[in-house]
Amino acid sequence: MRFSASAGRCPVIAIIGGGFCGTLTAVQLLRRAEPGTRILLIERSGDFGPGVAYSTRDDRHVLNVPAARMSAFSAEPLDLVDWAGVEPDAYVPRRVYGEYLRASLAGAAARSAARLERVTGEVVRARPARGAIELVLADGGHIACDRAVLAVGSLPAAPVCELPDDPRVIRDPWGELVGEGDEAAPRADTATTLVIGSGPTAVDVALTLCGSSPRARVIAVSRHGRLPFAHRAGLRRPLPAPALPAGPLQLSELEHRIRTHVARVDAGGGDWRDAIDGLRPLLPDLWRRLPLSDRRRFLRERLRTWEVRRHRLAPAAAASVRVLRVQGRLTVLAGGVERIRARRGGIEVRLHDGRSLAAARVVTCTGAGLAVAATPDPLVRGLLADGHAWADPLGLGLRATRPARCSTRPGAATSASGCWGRCAAGSCGSRPRCRSCAIRPWPSPTASARRSPRPLPSPSRSRREASRLSNRHNDRVRISAKVDYAMRALVELAASGDGSPVTAERLADAQGIPQKFLQNILLELRRAGIVASHRGPDGGHALAKPADKITVADVIRAVDGPLGSVAGRAPEDMEYQGSTMRLRDTWVAVRASVRGVLEGITLDDIASDHLPDSIGRLLDGSDAWVRR
Ligand SMILES: Cc1cc2nc3c(=O)[nH]c(=O)nc-3n(C[C@H](O)[C@H](O)[C@H](O)COP(=O)(O)OP(=O)(O)OC[C@H]3O[C@@H](n4cnc5c(N)ncnc54)[C@H](O)[C@@H]3O)c2cc1C
């Protein structure tokens, strides 16, 4: 199969992934695109609309959000309610929601001046080619397009331990067990199924298996052993969020404020769920305002506690779960899985605490993968390997230039990438928000060339070259190569995790910096109190203070001297006469303006992919990217 790009006529926009985000991106583009625009929606399953979440045919699997809050269109909140003919507080089957997405796509295509083409196939590679983007399909086909949108959903999680290659060990519950509803569930099943995980998918599996056979039993085992909380019945009104300070936040402070807020709501006879739901619109912003180290701590220590409260079960699903637990047909255990062995009589699962469990089959329901670099997905792996995409600072998903930014104008390069869903935690901590069109820019080949830094000398460049670069001072408004290297090394340290030392060799390798040159830079940064160096076998370099306390201005001053000097002198020391009198004021104003930018951005802002809004506004300027 071969499609060709627009060749200067109408744009061709390819959307990779025809699930929830991809379909709604297509709908938005169809609504706004210029006549003749071709929109290719590429989906490997051949079913355009429902994606993983809404493909189930088991009507025991319902939405976990009331119909009034699941409209595909934020400007038409009752669209789903009207379409499905249900009450606003109904939790409709996810199968019905899948149909709604298919119907929304068909309706938008029928009314659009643009052309929608549904392409069944799996994209395994995306790369720039002759001014366009070339997509390679698993069947060997090629598609050329002007813009590509990445909407491939959550990446699969790495298995909790090595899984035996046995049909009784089910890795994908949607494909192999519950996806087909009753037809696939073993009838009159008296067997015990062990489910690894206790989140919403584990609940779905339990509802399908126990609903299909009155004698089936399910044991759910997860590290925390907690099922999601339940929604309260009726259409609840989220409570206003508490007042929160502007600017950077610390996790401990944020938690304290939220706990106090929830306690106040409780004391006033309200419900904690409505307090938590009131925070929802703030979540992406709050997440970005946390320093990287706090985001990591949240993922390590708080994620489960948060998820069981935030992603709750519909009242009917929660009631069924209660009944199954009372009947002893659903048991939930806390424990980490150490080993799974397939035996002739069943599957044996050993937990870290030494317990051993036996089951007729095991189903893994561990949710989305949280390490994009380890994904087996060929498309995402290729994008990372070819340098067309980068992992976000936490490695959960793909980095976007301006997270959660609305960008649906026709022809915009967009990406609702694998970092949506749980993986979006890496950039904005939110679930997919295509209902409000939060899709992200994915630079086209031209745009990415425009934005990427000029190639820097490879580590093999001579010392003379390095020293020539190091002597280039910042005496004009120019960022020296030395500053650029210093910043790269420091941001690498800021993003590298728990603050343990990193060797100069690793920093140099990671950023392509000549090692000798880097050693000198690190020495200067150490003298300025920005970096601390540690000796010994585990030695290396670490930031000497928190990343959110080191500004770009601090780094420039450490390696290049004071900001905004004029011919090596401070602007206020310059002397002018006659008609040039106001030049001194001009240079002082230039310095003040440069400081405004450089003192306003910290290492943490850069490492955590969240530049301050004032800087974002500068970047949005129509000619900000034009050299002159
Ligand atoms: C079981 C479950 C229940 C959920 N229930 C709710 C709910 O009630 N309410 C709610 O708001 N959210 C719910 N969610 C969250 C839900 O995941 C998101 O709301 C949303 O469906 C995710 O959309 P997506 O487009 O990112 O992924 P998906 O909808 O899964 O779409 C990704 C699509 O891309 C395709 N694809 C992937 N790679 C390629 C490729 N290389 N080439 C071609 N096609 C490709 C896949 O086949 C898939 O169809 C649920 C999630 C799950 C797993």
The ligand as an SDF file (V2000), in Angstrom:
LIG
                    3D

 53 58  0  0  0  0  0  0  0  0999 V2000
   -9.9600   -1.1130   30.9790 C   0  0  0  0  0  0  0  0  0  0  0  0
   -9.9520    0.3840   30.9090 C   0  0  0  0  0  0  0  0  0  0  0  0
  -11.0790    1.1020   31.2330 C   0  0  0  0  0  0  0  0  0  0  0  0
  -11.0900    2.4770   31.1740 C   0  0  0  0  0  0  0  0  0  0  0  0
  -12.2200    3.1730   31.4860 N   0  0  0  0  0  0  0  0  0  0  0  0
  -12.2270    4.5100   31.3810 C   0  0  0  0  0  0  0  0  0  0  0  0
  -13.4150    5.2610   31.6500 C   0  0  0  0  0  0  0  0  0  0  0  0
  -14.4530    4.6970   31.9980 O   0  0  0  0  0  0  0  0  0  0  0  0
  -13.3710    6.6060   31.5320 N   0  0  0  0  0  0  0  0  0  0  0  0
  -12.2110    7.2580   31.1540 C   0  0  0  0  0  0  0  0  0  0  0  0
  -12.2220    8.4860   31.0470 O   0  0  0  0  0  0  0  0  0  0  0  0
  -11.0840    6.5690   30.8960 N   0  0  0  0  0  0  0  0  0  0  0  0
  -11.0670    5.2220   30.9980 C   0  0  0  0  0  0  0  0  0  0  0  0
   -9.9240    4.5270   30.7320 N   0  0  0  0  0  0  0  0  0  0  0  0
   -8.7320    5.2540   30.3600 C   0  0  0  0  0  0  0  0  0  0  0  0
   -8.5980    5.1330   28.8410 C   0  0  0  0  0  0  0  0  0  0  0  0
   -7.4560    4.3580   28.5880 O   0  0  0  0  0  0  0  0  0  0  0  0
   -8.4780    6.4150   28.1560 C   0  0  0  0  0  0  0  0  0  0  0  0
   -9.5480    7.2230   28.5180 O   0  0  0  0  0  0  0  0  0  0  0  0
   -8.4470    6.3140   26.6280 C   0  0  0  0  0  0  0  0  0  0  0  0
   -9.2930    5.3150   26.1660 O   0  0  0  0  0  0  0  0  0  0  0  0
   -7.0490    6.0900   26.1330 C   0  0  0  0  0  0  0  0  0  0  0  0
   -7.0510    6.4960   24.8100 O   0  0  0  0  0  0  0  0  0  0  0  0
   -5.8040    6.3180   23.8500 P   0  0  0  0  0  0  0  0  0  0  0  0
   -6.2000    6.8060   22.5070 O   0  0  0  0  0  0  0  0  0  0  0  0
   -4.5990    6.8900   24.4780 O   0  0  0  0  0  0  0  0  0  0  0  0
   -5.5560    4.7360   23.7880 O   0  0  0  0  0  0  0  0  0  0  0  0
   -6.4480    3.6800   23.0370 P   0  0  0  0  0  0  0  0  0  0  0  0
   -7.8790    4.0730   23.0480 O   0  0  0  0  0  0  0  0  0  0  0  0
   -6.1040    2.3600   23.5660 O   0  0  0  0  0  0  0  0  0  0  0  0
   -5.9630    3.8120   21.5170 O   0  0  0  0  0  0  0  0  0  0  0  0
   -4.7060    3.4540   21.0520 C   0  0  0  0  0  0  0  0  0  0  0  0
   -4.9340    2.7540   19.7280 C   0  0  0  0  0  0  0  0  0  0  0  0
   -3.7400    2.7780   18.9840 O   0  0  0  0  0  0  0  0  0  0  0  0
   -3.6370    1.5590   18.2860 C   0  0  0  0  0  0  0  0  0  0  0  0
   -2.2170    1.4220   17.9820 N   0  0  0  0  0  0  0  0  0  0  0  0
   -1.1990    1.3660   18.8720 C   0  0  0  0  0  0  0  0  0  0  0  0
   -0.0250    1.3180   18.2190 N   0  0  0  0  0  0  0  0  0  0  0  0
   -0.3060    1.3750   16.9070 C   0  0  0  0  0  0  0  0  0  0  0  0
    0.4910    1.3800   15.7470 C   0  0  0  0  0  0  0  0  0  0  0  0
    1.8220    1.3390   15.8380 N   0  0  0  0  0  0  0  0  0  0  0  0
   -0.1160    1.4320   14.5430 N   0  0  0  0  0  0  0  0  0  0  0  0
   -1.4700    1.4820   14.4490 C   0  0  0  0  0  0  0  0  0  0  0  0
   -2.2800    1.4740   15.5300 N   0  0  0  0  0  0  0  0  0  0  0  0
   -1.7050    1.4290   16.7380 C   0  0  0  0  0  0  0  0  0  0  0  0
   -4.1920    0.5250   19.2360 C   0  0  0  0  0  0  0  0  0  0  0  0
   -4.6480   -0.6200   18.5290 O   0  0  0  0  0  0  0  0  0  0  0  0
   -5.3320    1.2960   19.8890 C   0  0  0  0  0  0  0  0  0  0  0  0
   -6.5610    1.0820   19.2450 O   0  0  0  0  0  0  0  0  0  0  0  0
   -9.9160    3.1440   30.7900 C   0  0  0  0  0  0  0  0  0  0  0  0
   -8.7620    2.4170   30.4510 C   0  0  0  0  0  0  0  0  0  0  0  0
   -8.7900    1.0550   30.5030 C   0  0  0  0  0  0  0  0  0  0  0  0
   -7.5570    0.2760   30.1230 C   0  0  0  0  0  0  0  0  0  0  0  0
  1  2  1  0
  2  3  1  0
  2 52  2  0
  3  4  2  0
  4  5  1  0
  4 50  1  0
  5  6  2  0
  6  7  1  0
  6 13  1  0
  7  8  2  0
  7  9  1  0
  9 10  1  0
 10 11  2  0
 10 12  1  0
 12 13  2  0
 13 14  1  0
 14 15  1  0
 14 50  1  0
 15 16  1  0
 16 17  1  0
 16 18  1  0
 18 19  1  0
 18 20  1  0
 20 21  1  0
 20 22  1  0
 22 23  1  0
 23 24  1  0
 24 25  2  0
 24 26  1  0
 24 27  1  0
 27 28  1  0
 28 29  2  0
 28 30  1  0
 28 31  1  0
 31 32  1  0
 32 33  1  0
 33 34  1  0
 33 48  1  0
 34 35  1  0
 35 36  1  0
 35 46  1  0
 36 37  1  0
 36 45  1  0
 37 38  2  0
 38 39  1  0
 39 40  1  0
 39 45  2  0
 40 41  1  0
 40 42  2  0
 42 43  1  0
 43 44  2  0
 44 45  1  0
 46 47  1  0
 46 48  1  0
 48 49  1  0
 50 51  2  0
 51 52  1  0
 52 53  1  0
M  END
$$$$
